[in-house]
Amino acid sequence: MFSRKALTVCAVALLSASTYAEPCTVVLPQSPNRGEQRAAAELTEHLGQALNAEIAIKREGEAVSGKTLLVGRTLAAKAADIDTGSMGDEEWRLKAVSDNQLILAGGGQTGRGTLYAVYEALERLVGVVWPCDRYTHIPSLQTLTWPADFDVTGNPIFAARGVYGYHKSPPEPRRVYMARNRMNFFHDEGYTEDMKALGLDPVYGSPRACHTYYNYTSDLEEADYDCFSMDANGKRQVAKSASGPGNICFTNPKTRRHFIRRLREYIAKDQADPRFEGTPGPWIYEISANDNSAYCHCPDCLAAAEKYGAYSGVVIEFTNALATAIEKDYPKVRLQMFAYTFSEEPPTEGAIEAHPQVQIRLAQIGTEFNKTRQSSRSLLHPNNAKSLEHLQRWSRYGTLSIWDYCAIWGRSKSITDFTYIIPVNYSIYADNNIRSYFAEFSSGRSIFYQLRLWLGMRFSYNPKANIDDELPRFLNAYYGPAAGTVKQIIDYINRKTSTFPGDLAIVNQARTDLDQEFFRTVNALFDQAEKQVGDNRFYHENLLEERGFVDMIHLDRAAQTGLNAAQIDELRQRFLKNYPYHLRTYVNDDKVQATVAKMEEKYAALASKKNLPLPEQFKGMDIVADLAWPDFTPTHGGRAKIVADPEAALGKTEKFARDNVNAPFEYGFYDATSKKTTKVLVPAEKIVQDEKYHWYELEPVTVTQNCYVYADKSWWIQHGLSHLYQEGGNNAYRVFFSFKLLGPGFVAGAKTEPAVCLDRILIVR
């Protein structure tokens, strides 16, 4: 737990710095471990830049000069009653011995606690900030000083901490900056030599960090297929990948014996792995379902689910059995299961508890995945009451882990700020028995991405930190003289979004808060901020990173904000100029210009839509929306692609190459709120046999705040209609699709690749 005293000491130390120069020496124990050596190197690098001086590293017992910074398991630490051996792996302590001696020490077999003590000292006493992987903010100091009674300690509440930002390559600079911000694992990036050099220890063991049932069952022979889940028709579902199909039979004793054997093999393999030499080894072993919603329907599994009041009880019982089997041999290992899809709801209270070595991982999935949680609102927001209640119920069943989403996933791009959401949610997580944290921070889908990522790291390290202390640190480091104006932009966005009652992530076009006043105000503040930073390239480019995103959303809402053709053209030119700064964090340098070129092509096509002829049968109708390829955003996963097609409207189409040649053709409408589907099945005899574009109609549908149309039985082609929703208005529409159906599954004797092509959608009142 972090002490509140520590938060006030930082200000005292910085204000009490005197104006004369004085040398410093870093002192290590006689035989420093890996973490202590890294800590000394980090301390001398940063402090040397702050003081503009060479900082010597000595071993204890050697002659020193000036102030001494005693790092790690020194005799001085022992004399000051600092027992590092009894401290947690990441627990740290900073203690002043005198005005000239400061102890920086911590726990852990490899010295990561000591490394964290150094990072704390650099932040508190020097004012260092690591805001991004391109820059370290190091203030200039005349001398390093601390109060005579300086004595602070801390220990992270979340034992595992990772934020996944989908950054560009190479990954090494990102890992350095994240490790300095005390992230200690990198999800599916494994454990690499550069991580070891950064003072990190492995967290997740073999085979991987999520959806592992497939890995445990991939070697099953046909005689053991009864270990797989049974579907509702009594057929065993043999998994072919981590996506399935199916999962496992939880109550079959053979399944348990097989998993216990494989688990022991994975642990033994990791203990012999040379990568982990000199470390405590991995401590979390993931035992989690394949990524689908199929559960076992065998009589025993269903009976167990009824006994526990939810299928999650069956999964807990299964994982408990594995933990019991290894607890004597591997008491420090934690087995992690998912409360996800079919195991999402907790059991009846009191029916079962998790084994002490089992931690339950919750997936805080948002509305983008048709769940109730709105990621763009805090858990205290009324729209998230069900999600908060769900979390609180689960907190009574054992130690929890969380897979969070501090992002807007899917295809939606919207102006949504997470600055004041993250502190609230992380404090709630800490209060509800969560001890391991991982979050997806997908980039490019909301404003202030770099700030969001930094806050995610800061509050996962210390969920009880104060946003009023943390926010100025980042803003001053990243925007310099414009920090105050950027704070005004953040606060204005949050005031405006609070006036919109719906889901900020899904309904971009229906966002009544993103009106003319909004863009006028925000742009005026950006103009002011750009003047404030002057010719400082770093600060200026950071402003353009955010302004480019605002311009992109403004272009999407040009009609709603009343822009004329000249204003749209001016805005488009500014956006295309600034967009590369928004891309630089997560798009490789050699692909930035190609990405911008695609945007240029898109906007050129949008401008040419006004010349797109309306088919004869639609003339005289009330056309509410005319959508073509520039309006399409293929679903995440890349199965449907925008490709050139000279026969298509505006020369491009969205094409999905079919796996199942003989599947019937289907299209329809889905309301994610009511989970109601309106679909049309087209029999083979109704398909025109010329492989050309033809119009297909969908019966009248009622648009809601979370809905979309889809094409093909696979649903890989999807396009939202939520932007048409009008509160209290007429939301009934007819929808027409222009499809081209290719291949022998549609056209007898065809030699072309089986595919569905969609080039245009007309929405008619």
C-alpha positions, -999 to +999 in steps of 0.1 A: +000+000+000+013+035-008+015+060+021-001+094+018+029+110+034+049+102+002+027+124-020+035+155+001+072+148+004+078+152-034+067+189-033+088+195-002+119+181-017+116+200-049+109+233-032+137+229-007+164+224-034+193+249-028+213+268-054+248+253-052+263+223-070+275+193-051+288+159-063+268+127-058+280+090-056+259+059-061+269+031-038+261-006-045+265-036-022+296-057-027+278-083-048+248-065-065+221-085-081+206-078-115+179-054-103+204-034-082+228-030-111+200-018-134+188+005-106+223+021-103+225+025-141+191+042-142+199+065-113+233+077-127+218+082-162+189+104-151+205+121-122+236+129-143+214+147-169+195+166-142+227+178-125+248+180-157+274+159-140+292+126-140+278+104-113+302+077-100+291+041-091+311+026-062+309-006-042+303-003-004+336+002+014+352+023-015+359+060-010+330+083-019+325+120-022+295+143-018+260+130-012+258+092-013+228+072-026+230+037-012+212+013-036+199-021-026+210-046+001+238-025+015+252-027+051+239+008+056+203-004+048+208-033+073+221-008+099+190+013+094+168-018+101+157-022+065+153-059+060+150-063+023+147-101+027+113-097+043+100-072+018+077-081-011+091-087-046+082-051-056+081-034-022+105-004-019+117+021+007+134+055+006+150+065+039+172+094+047+201+085+070+213+122+070+213+152+047+241+135+028+230+098+028+199+083+013+190+046+012+171+033-018+162-003-012+136-029-019+127-066-020+126-093-046+150-121-055+164-101-085+161-067-069+131-052-087+119-035-054+152-017-054+148-007-090+113+007-081+129+026-052+152+044-077+123+052-100+104+067-070+134+088-061+138+101-096+101+111-098+098+125-063+132+142-058+142+151-094+108+155-111+115+129-139+085+119-161+084+092-188+054+104-208+061+084-240+087+062-257+102+091-276+111+114-247+121+116-210+114+147-191+143+155-168+143+189-151+176+207-144+188+208-108+216+226-090+217+200-063+198+169-051+182+173-017+157+156+006+141+164+040+159+151+071+130+129+080+124+115+045+111+080+049+085+066+025+076+031+013+053+015-011+042-019-025+020-021-057-015-035-050-017-052-084+010-079-085+008-082-123+005-050-144+003-047-182-012-023-207-013-033-243-011-004-267-006-020-301+025+001-308+047+001-338+080-018-342+106-021-329+092-029-294+123-022-273+118+016-268+082+010-257+093-017-232+119+006-217+094+034-212+067+010-198+091-007-175+102+027-161+065+033-155+065+000-136+047-023-159+059-058-153+046-079-181+038-075-218+010-100-224+017-122-255+052-108-262+067-135-240+098-130-219+128-116-239+164-108-232+157-070-233+129-075-206+154-093-184+179-065-189+152-040-178+150-058-144+118-076-152+109-111-141+086-135-159+049-134-149+030-158-172+041-194-177+037-217-206+019-222-229+005-186-232-014-158-214-050-165-225-074-191-241-052-221-232-077-250-232-067-258-268-030-260-258-039-285-231-060-307-254-041-305-287-024-338-281-055-358-273-061-390-293-095-399-307-100-424-278-099-394-254-123-371-273-147-375-244-125-348-227-139-323-252-172-304-246-205-320-258-228-297-278-266-296-273-270-325-298-247-348-280-217-344-303-181-338-290-166-305-302-129-312-310-110-279-307-088-270-337-074-238-323-077-214-294-110-202-309-125-237-308-148-251-317-160-259-282-141-263-250-137-292-225-158-316-204-152-302-169-166-331-149-148-360-167-121-373-143-100-381-174-100-344-184-087-334-150-060-360-150-049-349-185-048-312-175-028-319-143-002-339-162+001-312-189+003-284-162+031-302-144+049-306-178+045-268-185+058-259-150+088-283-153+096-270-188+096-234-175+119-243-146+144-258-170+142-229-195+175-210-197+156-177-203+143-178-167+177-186-151+184-162-122+147-153-119+119-166-096+103-181-128+067-175-140+040-176-113+007-173-132-004-203-153-035-196-174-061-223-175-088-206-195-115-214-221-111-212-258-124-180-273-161-190-279-193-194-259-197-232-262-199-251-230-203-288-222-239-301-223-231-335-209-255-345-180-227-343-153-216-308-163-252-295-166-260-310-132-230-293-117-240-260-132-275-264-117-259-272-083-238-240-083-264-218-099-242-208-128-218-225-152-189-205-137-192-228-106-183-258-129-152-240-141-142-230-106-146-266-094-124-278-123-097-253-117-098-259-080-091-296-086-059-286-106-047-262-078-052-289-052-031-313-072-001-290-074-004-270-042+023-290-022+049-290-050+042-254-063+028-233-035+037-200-053+020-208-086-014-192-093-039-207-117-059-182-136-094-189-151-117-167-171-151-154-160-160-149-196-188-159-221-205-190-206-187-185-172-194-148-170-220-149-142-209-158-106-223-189-088-249-187-061-233-170-032-218-196-008-221-224-032-183-225-040-151-206-033-120-204-054-089-223-041-063-198-026-041-206-056-068-198-081-075-163-094-105-155-114-100-132-144-130-109-153-132-095-189-146-060-187-159-061-223-177-031-236-208-024-258-186-027-288-189-065-281-227-062-274-221-061-236-237-036-213-205-019-200-198+014-216-159+016-216-161+054-222-179+059-189-166+052-154-180+023-134-198+048-112-218+062-141-255+052-140-251+036-175-226+011-159-246+002-128-250-034-139-212-038-147-203-024-112-227-048-095-213-077-115-178-068-104-188-065-068-205-098-068-175-116-082-152-099-056-167-123-029-155-155-046-117-152-043-087-132-056-095-116-089-076-106-120-090-083-147-088-080-185-099-044-189-107-023-220-095+014-216-104+019-253-131+021-278-129-012-297-143-023-330-147+002-358-159+032-339-138+063-337-151+090-314-140+119-292-140+103-258-116+111-230-105+086-204-086+111-181-111+110-152-124+075-159-092+056-152-086+069-116-122+060-106-122+026-121-087+016-108-096+026-073-127+005-076-107-025-088-083-022-058-113-021-034-128-053-050-101-079-045-084-074-079-047-082-076-036-086-113-043-061-140-042-062-178-058-037-202-061-032-239-054+004-248-060+002-286-046+033-302-061+056-327-098+055-316-100+084-292-083+116-283-053+119-259-042+084-264-007+089-250-021+105-219-046+077-215-018+051-218+004+069-192-025+073-168-033+036-172+003+028-162+003+052-133-029+041-117-023+004-122+009+009-103-008+030-076-046+028-080-050+052-050-030+080-066-046+114-070-055+126-105-049+162-094-013+153-087-007+131-116-023+150-145-001+181-143+030+159-143+021+145-177+007+178-192+038+198-182+062+171-196+043+165-228+029+200-237+052+224-219+038+260-219+005+248-233-002+224-204-029+247-189-047+251-222-046+214-229-062+209-194-089+233-205-095+212-236-097+180-215-121+196-190-143+210-218-146+177-235-156+160-203-182+187-196-197+183-231-197+145-231-215+146-197-245+162-215-249+132-238-269+104-222-260+076-247-230+054-254-201+077-264-183+049-282-210+036-306-231+065-318-205+089-333-229+105-358-257+109-333-235+126-307-254+158-301-226+171-278-202+172-308-220+203-322-208+235-338-200+251-304-179+221-295-156+223-325-155+261-324-144+260-288-119+232-291-103+246-322-099+280-306-081+264-276-058+244-300-050+277-317-041+292-284-020+262-274+000+262-306+009+299-300+020+290-265+045+264-275+061+286-302+088+269-322+093+240-297+090+210-321+083+183-295+054+202-278+040+214-311+039+179-327+022+166-296-006+191-300-009+182-337-013+146-326-045+154-309-057+181-333-055+157-362-078+134-345-103+161-337-102+172-374-110+136-385-141+135-363-151+170-375-149+158-411-171+129-403-196+153-388-193+181-414-230+179-423-242+181-387-219+211-380-230+230-411-196+233-429-197+245-465-176+231-493-147+255-488-146+249-451-146+212-456-117+214-480-097+236-456-104+212-427-094+182-449-061+198-459-052+205-422-062+170-412-041+154-438-011+175-428-015+167-391-027+131-393+009+116-395+015+129-359-015+109-347-003+078-365+033+079-353+027+060-321+012+028-336+020+028-373+055+019-384+074+048-399+076+033-434+038+029-435+027+064-423+027+080-457+008+051-473-018+054-445-022+091-452-025+084-489-054+060-482-071+088-462-066+112-492-082+087-515-111+082-491-119+119-489-115+123-526-140+095-531-164+111-505-163+144-524-171+126-557-202+109-541-223+139-550-218+128-587-228+092-581-260+086-601-291+073-583-306+042-598-338+048-616-359+028-591-349+051-563-356+084-579-383+103-560-376+084-528-365+100-495-329+089-495-316+094-459-281+080-465-261+068-495-232+047-483-203+035-505-168+022-498-154+054-482-181+050-456-173+014-449-150+003-422-144-035-423-148-054-391-118-061-369-100-092-381-096-084-417-117-111-433-136-085-454-115-061-474-120-030-495-106-038-529-107-023-564-136-032-586-143-012-618-179-024-617-185-010-582-198+024-572-168+047-569-145+019-582-142-001-550-161-027-531-161-045-497-153-081-505-155-112-483-140-144-497-163-172-485-150-204-468-182-223-472-190-224-509-224-239-505-238-219-475-270-200-483-268-163-489-280-142-460-282-105-451-300-087-423-302-062-395-291-068-358-303-047-328-275-053-302-297-039-274-326-063-278-305-090-295-331-092-322-321-102-358-341-094-389-327-115-417-333-124-453-323-158-467-319-158-505-325-192-521-303-202-550-331-198-576-335-162-566-299-152-574-293-137-608-268-158-626-246-131-641-221-123-612-231-086-615-243-061-589-280-062-581-302-045-554-316-065-525-341-051-501-344-055-463-379-052-448-385-021-427-364-019-396-363+003-365-328+019-359-316+020-323-286+034-305-267+001-311-275-016-343-260-026-376-267-043-409-247-074-420-241-095-451-234-132-455-241-159-431-206-153-415-215-117-406-180-106-415-195-077-434-211-053-409-220-016-410-235+004-382-267+024-386-267+039-351-258+073-365-293+075-380-310+072-346-330+102-334-341+104-298-379+107-299-380+107-337-390+084-365-364+056-366-381+033-392-362+028-424-360+006-455-325-006-464-313-016-499-280-034-506-261-036-538-245-071-538-224-090-563-224-127-556-195-147-571-185-183-574-202-217-579-221-215-546-241-187-561-238-191-599-239-225-615-207-234-633-189-202-622-151-205-621-145-174-599-135-174-563-166-176-540-172-142-526-198-116-515-192-081-527-210-050-513-205-017-530-234+005-519-262+008-492-292+031-496-312+040-465-347+051-474-373+068-452 
